[in-house]
């Protein structure tokens, strides 16, 4: 099994426009999806991210804030999961009920194993 990081992307505060009923449905659907992946031994971890944060860069010998993307899209959460290969990781990502809401994007990235790190 290989490790993959799925980066959950959305515009700012994607759940802010959901009614309480829609929010509860979202929590139940996504929670069920994550629970199933955990029970299958595929989910290592998953967490939402706070909306605040910054991007650090190195320029002219200094670490600076920015530059920032020209979009309002942010990484709002992640899944760290196990799959046989990239195709299987993509298939798992496609099962995410977030896609039903039409406001999310998921970036699927293999985690490169480098000897001596962890």
N, CA, C and O atoms as a GROMACS GRO file, in nm:
protein
  472
    1UNK      N    1   0.084  -0.119   0.000
    1UNK     CA    2   0.000   0.000   0.000
    1UNK      C    3   0.089   0.125   0.000
    1UNK      O    4   0.192   0.130   0.067
    2UNK      N    5   0.046   0.223  -0.076
    2UNK     CA    6   0.114   0.352  -0.081
    2UNK      C    7   0.031   0.455  -0.006
    2UNK      O    8  -0.089   0.438   0.014
    3UNK      N    9   0.097   0.563   0.036
    3UNK     CA   10   0.029   0.671   0.105
    3UNK      C   11  -0.002   0.784   0.008
    3UNK      O   12   0.077   0.815  -0.081
    4UNK      N   13  -0.119   0.846   0.029
    4UNK     CA   14  -0.164   0.957  -0.054
    4UNK      C   15  -0.219   1.067   0.035
    4UNK      O   16  -0.276   1.042   0.141
    5UNK      N   17  -0.199   1.189  -0.009
    5UNK     CA   18  -0.257   1.304   0.058
    5UNK      C   19  -0.361   1.364  -0.036
    5UNK      O   20  -0.330   1.400  -0.149
    6UNK      N   21  -0.483   1.374   0.012
    6UNK     CA   22  -0.590   1.437  -0.064
    6UNK      C   23  -0.613   1.574  -0.003
    6UNK      O   24  -0.650   1.585   0.114
    7UNK      N   25  -0.592   1.677  -0.080
    7UNK     CA   26  -0.610   1.814  -0.034
    7UNK      C   27  -0.749   1.860  -0.074
    7UNK      O   28  -0.782   1.864  -0.192
    8UNK      N   29  -0.830   1.895   0.023
    8UNK     CA   30  -0.967   1.938   0.000
    8UNK      C   31  -0.962   2.089  -0.026
    8UNK      O   32  -0.920   2.165   0.061
    9UNK      N   33  -1.005   2.130  -0.143
    9UNK     CA   34  -1.001   2.272  -0.180
    9UNK      C   35  -1.143   2.326  -0.189
    9UNK      O   36  -1.236   2.258  -0.232
   10UNK      N   37  -1.156   2.451  -0.147
   10UNK     CA   38  -1.287   2.516  -0.154
   10UNK      C   39  -1.267   2.666  -0.153
   10UNK      O   40  -1.158   2.716  -0.125
   11UNK      N   41  -1.373   2.737  -0.184
   11UNK     CA   42  -1.371   2.882  -0.168
   11UNK      C   43  -1.389   2.908  -0.019
   11UNK      O   44  -1.424   2.817   0.056
   12UNK      N   45  -1.367   3.030   0.025
   12UNK     CA   46  -1.374   3.063   0.167
   12UNK      C   47  -1.504   3.017   0.231
   12UNK      O   48  -1.612   3.036   0.175
   13UNK      N   49  -1.495   2.957   0.349
   13UNK     CA   50  -1.608   2.913   0.431
   13UNK      C   51  -1.718   2.847   0.348
   13UNK      O   52  -1.829   2.901   0.340
   14UNK      N   53  -1.690   2.733   0.285
   14UNK     CA   54  -1.787   2.672   0.193
   14UNK      C   55  -1.918   2.630   0.257
   14UNK      O   56  -2.020   2.622   0.189
   15UNK      N   57  -1.918   2.602   0.386
   15UNK     CA   58  -2.040   2.556   0.451
   15UNK      C   59  -2.125   2.670   0.507
   15UNK      O   60  -2.233   2.647   0.560
   16UNK      N   61  -2.076   2.792   0.495
   16UNK     CA   62  -2.146   2.908   0.553
   16UNK      C   63  -2.285   2.927   0.494
   16UNK      O   64  -2.375   2.976   0.563
   17UNK      N   65  -2.305   2.890   0.368
   17UNK     CA   66  -2.434   2.912   0.303
   17UNK      C   67  -2.530   2.794   0.320
   17UNK      O   68  -2.642   2.798   0.267
   18UNK      N   69  -2.490   2.691   0.392
   18UNK     CA   70  -2.577   2.575   0.410
   18UNK      C   71  -2.675   2.601   0.524
   18UNK      O   72  -2.641   2.663   0.624
   19UNK      N   73  -2.797   2.554   0.507
   19UNK     CA   74  -2.895   2.561   0.615
   19UNK      C   75  -2.853   2.462   0.723
   19UNK      O   76  -2.769   2.376   0.698
   20UNK      N   77  -2.911   2.473   0.844
   20UNK     CA   78  -2.877   2.375   0.948
   20UNK      C   79  -2.904   2.230   0.905
   20UNK      O   80  -2.828   2.140   0.938
   21UNK      N   81  -3.010   2.210   0.831
   21UNK     CA   82  -3.043   2.076   0.782
   21UNK      C   83  -2.940   2.028   0.680
   21UNK      O   84  -2.895   1.913   0.686
   22UNK      N   85  -2.901   2.115   0.588
   22UNK     CA   86  -2.800   2.080   0.489
   22UNK      C   87  -2.665   2.053   0.555
   22UNK      O   88  -2.593   1.961   0.515
   23UNK      N   89  -2.632   2.132   0.657
   23UNK     CA   90  -2.506   2.112   0.728
   23UNK      C   91  -2.506   1.977   0.799
   23UNK      O   92  -2.406   1.906   0.797
   24UNK      N   93  -2.618   1.941   0.861
   24UNK     CA   94  -2.629   1.812   0.929
   24UNK      C   95  -2.615   1.698   0.828
   24UNK      O   96  -2.547   1.598   0.855
   25UNK      N   97  -2.679   1.711   0.712
   25UNK     CA   98  -2.666   1.608   0.608
   25UNK      C   99  -2.522   1.597   0.560
   25UNK      O  100  -2.472   1.487   0.538
   26UNK      N  101  -2.456   1.711   0.544
   26UNK     CA  102  -2.315   1.713   0.501
   26UNK      C  103  -2.229   1.637   0.603
   26UNK      O  104  -2.147   1.553   0.565
   27UNK      N  105  -2.248   1.666   0.731
   27UNK     CA  106  -2.170   1.602   0.837
   27UNK      C  107  -2.194   1.451   0.838
   27UNK      O  108  -2.100   1.373   0.852
   28UNK      N  109  -2.318   1.409   0.823
   28UNK     CA  110  -2.351   1.267   0.824
   28UNK      C  111  -2.292   1.195   0.703
   28UNK      O  112  -2.236   1.086   0.716
   29UNK      N  113  -2.305   1.254   0.585
   29UNK     CA  114  -2.252   1.190   0.463
   29UNK      C  115  -2.100   1.179   0.466
   29UNK      O  116  -2.045   1.071   0.443
   30UNK      N  117  -2.033   1.289   0.495
   30UNK     CA  118  -1.887   1.289   0.496
   30UNK      C  119  -1.837   1.202   0.612
   30UNK      O  120  -1.740   1.128   0.597
   31UNK      N  121  -1.903   1.212   0.727
   31UNK     CA  122  -1.866   1.128   0.842
   31UNK      C  123  -1.877   0.980   0.811
   31UNK      O  124  -1.791   0.902   0.849
   32UNK      N  125  -1.984   0.940   0.742
   32UNK     CA  126  -2.001   0.801   0.702
   32UNK      C  127  -1.894   0.754   0.605
   32UNK      O  128  -1.844   0.642   0.616
   33UNK      N  129  -1.859   0.841   0.511
   33UNK     CA  130  -1.752   0.812   0.413
   33UNK      C  131  -1.620   0.791   0.486
   33UNK      O  132  -1.549   0.694   0.458
   34UNK      N  133  -1.585   0.881   0.578
   34UNK     CA  134  -1.460   0.871   0.652
   34UNK      C  135  -1.459   0.748   0.743
   34UNK      O  136  -1.356   0.682   0.757
   35UNK      N  137  -1.572   0.719   0.805
   35UNK     CA  138  -1.582   0.602   0.892
   35UNK      C  139  -1.559   0.474   0.812
   35UNK      O  140  -1.488   0.384   0.856
   36UNK      N  141  -1.620   0.466   0.694
   36UNK     CA  142  -1.603   0.347   0.611
   36UNK      C  143  -1.457   0.328   0.571
   36UNK      O  144  -1.404   0.217   0.579
   37UNK      N  145  -1.390   0.437   0.529
   37UNK     CA  146  -1.249   0.428   0.491
   37UNK      C  147  -1.162   0.387   0.610
   37UNK      O  148  -1.065   0.313   0.593
   38UNK      N  149  -1.196   0.436   0.728
   38UNK     CA  150  -1.122   0.399   0.849
   38UNK      C  151  -1.140   0.250   0.880
   38UNK      O  152  -1.044   0.180   0.910
   39UNK      N  153  -1.265   0.203   0.872
   39UNK     CA  154  -1.293   0.061   0.898
   39UNK      C  155  -1.225  -0.029   0.796
   39UNK      O  156  -1.187  -0.142   0.830
   40UNK      N  157  -1.208   0.018   0.673
   40UNK     CA  158  -1.139  -0.059   0.569
   40UNK      C  159  -0.987  -0.054   0.584
   40UNK      O  160  -0.915  -0.121   0.511
   41UNK      N  161  -0.939   0.027   0.679
   41UNK     CA  162  -0.795   0.039   0.700
   41UNK      C  163  -0.726   0.128   0.597
   41UNK      O  164  -0.604   0.120   0.580
   42UNK      N  165  -0.802   0.211   0.529
   42UNK     CA  166  -0.746   0.299   0.425
   42UNK      C  167  -0.718   0.441   0.476
   42UNK      O  168  -0.632   0.510   0.421
   43UNK      N  169  -0.790   0.485   0.578
   43UNK     CA  170  -0.776   0.621   0.626
   43UNK      C  171  -0.674   0.627   0.740
   43UNK      O  172  -0.693   0.562   0.843
   44UNK      N  173  -0.568   0.704   0.722
   44UNK     CA  174  -0.470   0.725   0.828
   44UNK      C  175  -0.511   0.843   0.915
   44UNK      O  176  -0.500   0.837   1.037
   45UNK      N  177  -0.558   0.951   0.852
   45UNK     CA  178  -0.607   1.066   0.926
   45UNK      C  179  -0.682   1.158   0.831
   45UNK      O  180  -0.667   1.150   0.709
   46UNK      N  181  -0.764   1.243   0.888
   46UNK     CA  182  -0.840   1.343   0.812
   46UNK      C  183  -0.879   1.454   0.908
   46UNK      O  184  -0.923   1.427   1.020
   47UNK      N  185  -0.863   1.577   0.865
   47UNK     CA  186  -0.900   1.690   0.948
   47UNK      C  187  -0.936   1.809   0.861
   47UNK      O  188  -0.879   1.826   0.753
   48UNK      N  189  -1.030   1.891   0.906
   48UNK     CA  190  -1.051   2.020   0.841
   48UNK      C  191  -0.940   2.114   0.883
   48UNK      O  192  -0.875   2.090   0.984
   49UNK      N  193  -0.919   2.219   0.809
   49UNK     CA  194  -0.820   2.320   0.844
   49UNK      C  195  -0.891   2.451   0.875
   49UNK      O  196  -0.996   2.481   0.820
   50UNK      N  197  -0.832   2.528   0.964
   50UNK     CA  198  -0.885   2.660   0.994
   50UNK      C  199  -0.876   2.748   0.869
   50UNK      O  200  -0.791   2.724   0.784
   51UNK      N  201  -0.961   2.847   0.858
   51UNK     CA  202  -0.960   2.935   0.742
   51UNK      C  203  -0.843   3.033   0.744
   51UNK      O  204  -0.801   3.081   0.639
   52UNK      N  205  -0.790   3.063   0.862
   52UNK     CA  206  -0.679   3.158   0.869
   52UNK      C  207  -0.547   3.086   0.844
   52UNK      O  208  -0.538   2.964   0.860
   53UNK      N  209  -0.445   3.160   0.805
   53UNK     CA  210  -0.313   3.106   0.779
   53UNK      C  211  -0.239   3.199   0.685
   53UNK      O  212  -0.289   3.307   0.652
   54UNK      N  213  -0.122   3.158   0.640
   54UNK     CA  214  -0.044   3.240   0.549
   54UNK      C  215   0.041   3.153   0.459
   54UNK      O  216   0.053   3.033   0.482
   55UNK      N  217   0.098   3.212   0.359
   55UNK     CA  218   0.192   3.146   0.269
   55UNK      C  219   0.327   3.215   0.288
   55UNK      O  220   0.335   3.337   0.278
   56UNK      N  221   0.430   3.138   0.315
   56UNK     CA  222   0.563   3.194   0.333
   56UNK      C  223   0.648   3.166   0.209
   56UNK      O  224   0.639   3.058   0.149
   57UNK      N  225   0.730   3.262   0.171
   57UNK     CA  226   0.820   3.250   0.058
   57UNK      C  227   0.957   3.302   0.097
   57UNK      O  228   0.972   3.374   0.195
   58UNK      N  229   1.056   3.264   0.019
   58UNK     CA  230   1.192   3.312   0.040
   58UNK      C  231   1.230   3.398  -0.079
   58UNK      O  232   1.224   3.352  -0.193
   59UNK      N  233   1.268   3.522  -0.054
   59UNK     CA  234   1.302   3.613  -0.163
   59UNK      C  235   1.410   3.710  -0.115
   59UNK      O  236   1.399   3.770  -0.008
   60UNK      N  237   1.514   3.723  -0.195
   60UNK     CA  238   1.624   3.817  -0.165
   60UNK      C  239   1.680   3.800  -0.025
   60UNK      O  240   1.706   3.898   0.045
   61UNK      N  241   1.698   3.675   0.016
   61UNK     CA  242   1.759   3.648   0.145
   61UNK      C  243   1.667   3.662   0.265
   61UNK      O  244   1.713   3.656   0.379
   62UNK      N  245   1.536   3.681   0.241
   62UNK     CA  246   1.442   3.697   0.351
   62UNK      C  247   1.321   3.607   0.332
   62UNK      O  248   1.282   3.575   0.219
   63UNK      N  249   1.264   3.567   0.444
   63UNK     CA  250   1.137   3.495   0.440
   63UNK      C  251   1.026   3.599   0.450
   63UNK      O  252   1.026   3.682   0.541
   64UNK      N  253   0.932   3.594   0.355
   64UNK     CA  254   0.825   3.693   0.349
   64UNK      C  255   0.689   3.624   0.345
   64UNK      O  256   0.679   3.507   0.309
   65UNK      N  257   0.586   3.696   0.381
   65UNK     CA  258   0.449   3.649   0.362
   65UNK      C  259   0.413   3.670   0.216
   65UNK      O  260   0.436   3.778   0.160
   66UNK      N  261   0.357   3.566   0.154
   66UNK     CA  262   0.312   3.579   0.016
   66UNK      C  263   0.418   3.534  -0.081
   66UNK      O  264   0.520   3.481  -0.036
   67UNK      N  265   0.402   3.552  -0.208
   67UNK     CA  266   0.282   3.611  -0.270
   67UNK      C  267   0.164   3.516  -0.259
   67UNK      O  268   0.181   3.394  -0.247
   68UNK      N  269   0.047   3.572  -0.262
   68UNK     CA  270  -0.074   3.495  -0.246
   68UNK      C  271  -0.135   3.462  -0.382
   68UNK      O  272  -0.116   3.533  -0.480
   69UNK      N  273  -0.208   3.352  -0.383
   69UNK     CA  274  -0.278   3.314  -0.506
   69UNK      C  275  -0.380   3.419  -0.544
   69UNK      O  276  -0.431   3.491  -0.457
   70UNK      N  277  -0.409   3.429  -0.670
   70UNK     CA  278  -0.506   3.527  -0.719
   70UNK      C  279  -0.650   3.477  -0.706
   70UNK      O  280  -0.741   3.537  -0.764
   71UNK      N  281  -0.671   3.371  -0.633
   71UNK     CA  282  -0.802   3.312  -0.620
   71UNK      C  283  -0.845   3.310  -0.473
   71UNK      O  284  -0.762   3.325  -0.384
   72UNK      N  285  -0.973   3.292  -0.449
   72UNK     CA  286  -1.023   3.281  -0.312
   72UNK      C  287  -1.018   3.136  -0.265
   72UNK      O  288  -1.050   3.107  -0.150
   73UNK      N  289  -0.978   3.045  -0.354
   73UNK     CA  290  -0.974   2.905  -0.318
   73UNK      C  291  -0.863   2.879  -0.217
   73UNK      O  292  -0.752   2.930  -0.229
   74UNK      N  293  -0.897   2.798  -0.117
   74UNK     CA  294  -0.800   2.761  -0.014
   74UNK      C  295  -0.804   2.611   0.009
   74UNK      O  296  -0.899   2.544  -0.033
   75UNK      N  297  -0.702   2.558   0.074
   75UNK     CA  298  -0.704   2.419   0.117
   75UNK      C  299  -0.779   2.418   0.250
   75UNK      O  300  -0.731   2.475   0.349
   76UNK      N  301  -0.895   2.355   0.253
   76UNK     CA  302  -0.979   2.360   0.372
   76UNK      C  303  -0.975   2.232   0.454
   76UNK      O  304  -1.038   2.224   0.560
   77UNK      N  305  -0.901   2.132   0.407
   77UNK     CA  306  -0.889   2.008   0.483
   77UNK      C  307  -0.803   1.909   0.408
   77UNK      O  308  -0.758   1.935   0.296
   78UNK      N  309  -0.780   1.794   0.470
   78UNK     CA  310  -0.700   1.692   0.405
   78UNK      C  311  -0.744   1.553   0.450
   78UNK      O  312  -0.804   1.535   0.556
   79UNK      N  313  -0.713   1.455   0.366
   79UNK     CA  314  -0.724   1.313   0.399
   79UNK      C  315  -0.586   1.253   0.375
   79UNK      O  316  -0.524   1.279   0.272
   80UNK      N  317  -0.538   1.174   0.468
   80UNK     CA  318  -0.414   1.098   0.451
   80UNK      C  319  -0.458   0.953   0.444
   80UNK      O  320  -0.502   0.896   0.544
   81UNK      N  321  -0.447   0.892   0.326
   81UNK     CA  322  -0.501   0.758   0.310
   81UNK      C  323  -0.404   0.663   0.243
   81UNK      O  324  -0.299   0.703   0.193
   82UNK      N  325  -0.441   0.535   0.244
   82UNK     CA  326  -0.364   0.428   0.182
   82UNK      C  327  -0.439   0.375   0.062
   82UNK      O  328  -0.561   0.357   0.066
   83UNK      N  329  -0.366   0.349  -0.046
   83UNK     CA  330  -0.424   0.289  -0.166
   83UNK      C  331  -0.313   0.213  -0.238
   83UNK      O  332  -0.194   0.236  -0.214
   84UNK      N  333  -0.353   0.123  -0.326
   84UNK     CA  334  -0.254   0.045  -0.401
   84UNK      C  335  -0.176   0.131  -0.499
   84UNK      O  336  -0.056   0.111  -0.518
   85UNK      N  337  -0.245   0.230  -0.561
   85UNK     CA  338  -0.180   0.313  -0.662
   85UNK      C  339  -0.262   0.441  -0.680
   85UNK      O  340  -0.366   0.460  -0.617
   86UNK      N  341  -0.213   0.528  -0.767
   86UNK     CA  342  -0.281   0.656  -0.789
   86UNK      C  343  -0.423   0.638  -0.840
   86UNK      O  344  -0.514   0.710  -0.799
   87UNK      N  345  -0.443   0.543  -0.930
   87UNK     CA  346  -0.578   0.520  -0.983
   87UNK      C  347  -0.677   0.483  -0.872
   87UNK      O  348  -0.790   0.530  -0.870
   88UNK      N  349  -0.633   0.399  -0.780
   88UNK     CA  350  -0.721   0.360  -0.671
   88UNK      C  351  -0.746   0.479  -0.577
   88UNK      O  352  -0.857   0.496  -0.528
   89UNK      N  353  -0.643   0.560  -0.552
   89UNK     CA  354  -0.661   0.679  -0.468
   89UNK      C  355  -0.761   0.775  -0.532
   89UNK      O  356  -0.844   0.834  -0.463
   90UNK      N  357  -0.754   0.790  -0.663
   90UNK     CA  358  -0.849   0.876  -0.735
   90UNK      C  359  -0.991   0.819  -0.724
   90UNK      O  360  -1.086   0.893  -0.703
   91UNK      N  361  -1.003   0.687  -0.738
   91UNK     CA  362  -1.135   0.624  -0.726
   91UNK      C  363  -1.193   0.646  -0.586
   91UNK      O  364  -1.313   0.672  -0.573
   92UNK      N  365  -1.110   0.635  -0.483
   92UNK     CA  366  -1.156   0.661  -0.346
   92UNK      C  367  -1.200   0.807  -0.333
   92UNK      O  368  -1.304   0.835  -0.274
   93UNK      N  369  -1.122   0.898  -0.388
   93UNK     CA  370  -1.157   1.041  -0.381
   93UNK      C  371  -1.290   1.069  -0.450
   93UNK      O  372  -1.369   1.150  -0.402
   94UNK      N  373  -1.315   1.003  -0.562
   94UNK     CA  374  -1.440   1.026  -0.636
   94UNK      C  375  -1.563   0.984  -0.558
   94UNK      O  376  -1.674   1.028  -0.590
   95UNK      N  377  -1.547   0.900  -0.456
   95UNK     CA  378  -1.659   0.855  -0.373
   95UNK      C  379  -1.697   0.958  -0.267
   95UNK      O  380  -1.799   0.943  -0.200
   96UNK      N  381  -1.617   1.062  -0.251
   96UNK     CA  382  -1.641   1.162  -0.147
   96UNK      C  383  -1.774   1.232  -0.172
   96UNK      O  384  -1.793   1.291  -0.278
   97UNK      N  385  -1.866   1.227  -0.076
   97UNK     CA  386  -1.997   1.290  -0.095
   97UNK      C  387  -1.991   1.443  -0.107
   97UNK      O  388  -2.091   1.505  -0.143
   98UNK      N  389  -1.877   1.504  -0.079
   98UNK     CA  390  -1.865   1.648  -0.095
   98UNK      C  391  -1.894   1.690  -0.240
   98UNK      O  392  -1.945   1.799  -0.264
   99UNK      N  393  -1.861   1.603  -0.334
   99UNK     CA  394  -1.881   1.638  -0.474
   99UNK      C  395  -2.029   1.663  -0.507
   99UNK      O  396  -2.059   1.737  -0.600
  100UNK      N  397  -2.119   1.602  -0.432
  100UNK     CA  398  -2.263   1.623  -0.455
  100UNK      C  399  -2.301   1.769  -0.433
  100UNK      O  400  -2.399   1.817  -0.491
  101UNK      N  401  -2.224   1.840  -0.349
  101UNK     CA  402  -2.256   1.980  -0.319
  101UNK      C  403  -2.201   2.075  -0.424
  101UNK      O  404  -2.242   2.191  -0.430
  102UNK      N  405  -2.109   2.028  -0.508
  102UNK     CA  406  -2.058   2.108  -0.619
  102UNK      C  407  -1.972   2.227  -0.581
  102UNK      O  408  -1.949   2.315  -0.664
  103UNK      N  409  -1.921   2.232  -0.458
  103UNK     CA  410  -1.841   2.347  -0.416
  103UNK      C  411  -1.700   2.306  -0.374
  103UNK      O  412  -1.625   2.389  -0.322
  104UNK      N  413  -1.663   2.183  -0.395
  104UNK     CA  414  -1.536   2.131  -0.349
  104UNK      C  415  -1.452   2.081  -0.467
  104UNK      O  416  -1.506   2.041  -0.571
  105UNK      N  417  -1.322   2.085  -0.449
  105UNK     CA  418  -1.228   2.019  -0.541
  105UNK      C  419  -1.132   1.940  -0.454
  105UNK      O  420  -1.103   1.978  -0.341
  106UNK      N  421  -1.082   1.828  -0.507
  106UNK     CA  422  -0.989   1.744  -0.432
  106UNK      C  423  -0.865   1.721  -0.517
  106UNK      O  424  -0.874   1.675  -0.630
  107UNK      N  425  -0.750   1.753  -0.460
  107UNK     CA  426  -0.622   1.727  -0.525
  107UNK      C  427  -0.567   1.598  -0.465
  107UNK      O  428  -0.553   1.588  -0.343
  108UNK      N  429  -0.535   1.500  -0.549
  108UNK     CA  430  -0.485   1.371  -0.504
  108UNK      C  431  -0.336   1.364  -0.535
  108UNK      O  432  -0.296   1.375  -0.651
  109UNK      N  433  -0.253   1.347  -0.431
  109UNK     CA  434  -0.108   1.346  -0.448
  109UNK      C  435  -0.046   1.226  -0.378
  109UNK      O  436  -0.074   1.203  -0.260
  110UNK      N  437   0.038   1.149  -0.448
  110UNK     CA  438   0.113   1.042  -0.381
  110UNK      C  439   0.215   1.105  -0.286
  110UNK      O  440   0.274   1.208  -0.317
  111UNK      N  441   0.235   1.042  -0.172
  111UNK     CA  442   0.338   1.087  -0.079
  111UNK      C  443   0.467   1.014  -0.115
  111UNK      O  444   0.471   0.891  -0.116
  112UNK      N  445   0.568   1.089  -0.145
  112UNK     CA  446   0.697   1.032  -0.182
  112UNK      C  447   0.769   0.987  -0.056
  112UNK      O  448   0.781   1.064   0.040
  113UNK      N  449   0.815   0.866  -0.055
  113UNK     CA  450   0.889   0.813   0.059
  113UNK      C  451   1.038   0.841   0.039
  113UNK      O  452   1.098   0.794  -0.057
  114UNK      N  453   1.095   0.916   0.131
  114UNK     CA  454   1.238   0.950   0.126
  114UNK      C  455   1.304   0.889   0.248
  114UNK      O  456   1.264   0.916   0.361
  115UNK      N  457   1.404   0.807   0.224
  115UNK     CA  458   1.475   0.741   0.334
  115UNK      C  459   1.536   0.845   0.428
  115UNK      O  460   1.594   0.944   0.382
  116UNK      N  461   1.523   0.823   0.557
  116UNK     CA  462   1.578   0.914   0.656
  116UNK      C  463   1.481   1.018   0.706
  116UNK      O  464   1.510   1.090   0.801
  117UNK      N  465   1.365   1.028   0.644
  117UNK     CA  466   1.260   1.119   0.691
  117UNK      C  467   1.151   1.033   0.752
  117UNK      O  468   1.090   0.952   0.683
  118UNK      N  469   1.126   1.052   0.879
  118UNK     CA  470   1.028   0.973   0.956
  118UNK      C  471   1.066   0.827   0.953
  118UNK      O  472   0.996   0.744   1.011
   0.00000   0.00000   0.00000
